[in-house]
């Protein structure tokens, strides 16, 4: 494993888990993290709902501390190409994991900035470095496939995204491919499916369901509003995602895209059933279904044959992932309650 790794979006959900995995797995590794937010020790930068109150999301114990001085963090927007170039030049990374991105629910302008413009800026900074240049692993998304008729999705399938998030993720792949090819350095695209794990953003279905279901213990007759429960997705544990990213970095073919999922199709209805049982609130829970979204993708899961050929196999079942998410919300004690300024970030 390369000993110097640069991670964009290092304080994000996948970024924190990846940092911990690299530092635990290689005693000689150094990680430089960059992101738009100030350094925050002990917490993710996003909120979660614990005990009915919105708080900064505490880091799970397994990733709660960076190892000594082998982790450094710099608050830096990727759009500041000059500072970014200087940082890359000084740190001389062997690997760059480009994880920084806005959520799919962000505005179109923010999605363009955080995926297209930021990726172009990062690629220019890498291209400007002296030889040997670092390798780049770009975190893309299974959303690039859209609602294709062929299932499961193979990397050779047609890409036809149905929303702006999928469009900008695909555009970022093309930008990385063109700029890396011209500058002569290795790059890989990791098309990540639906990530689940302790501490995740509640904009994602598993985190939102778990938060609301654990809180439903506070009173009978609680109402849970849901979308289309027949929709299917490929849920992969965040710890398996980090393992996949490192395997791609070690063994992947330059220029290739790899689906990062489990290859298993799961209905949202089944996720809700498991979470309801784990949270212990089957009785008295009222479920209200919203109308189907006009541009929703009804079925979505990955063919991970290419990743399996590199030696990857998921280690966390969905049942274990959901158990750990519920345990995260059921923890006792109230962590840092967010103030108005933090909520506005």
C-alpha angles and dihedrals in degrees: 000000000000112000100219118055128178115203123191114204086025095163093051126101099270092032095061093048092046092050091052093048094050094048094046094046099048121038090197096050123117122196126200111195125195132184145141096258127076116261111279119191119208096008143071114238094244129077129245132186114251123170088353094302130104110242139161107278108255117223115252113252092252092064099025099116134038115226112261117284094334091097123066128175131201124189103227137143113228089226089071093084095173095057091039091053091051092049094050091046092052098043097042096203122202092204133028119198107196104202101143112120143133121251118264088251093061122110120275090248092054092046090053093047097045097043111025104027096035093048092050091050093050092048091051091051091051093045090055093059124104119251132313092049120199124256118247128220109192119203104223128162143246084236088086089079096056117186098335117171093229114085135222095032116244122198088244093057122109114272113227111157118198099205140039092257091061091044095054092044090054091046090053089054091053092047091051092047095050097043095043092049092050093047093043104237133127122259138172134195119220110199099204120199128203108329121209132181147113113309098019124153113272091228083084118080100240094051094046095047092047093049093049095042095050089049091050088076086077092076144357123255095037117172122227117190114207139177127227105331093194092066113110130213140174106245117198127183115246089233090058089048091058091048090051093050091054093047090051090050092051102039111012127120112249113253093018128127119222127198110229108202140094100261089238124121115216128182117228086233090064092048090053092048093052094045092048091054093045092049091049097230104115092126120076096004114139117205121201119190121212124214119279115269112249096233100032119138107234098202128023130164139134140250101220097182092119092053092045089055088060089057101265123145124165111250099189122067118213089248091059093044092052091046090055092047092053091047089053091057094042093058117124125241128046117258126205111328111221119243125214094267093052092047089053094056 
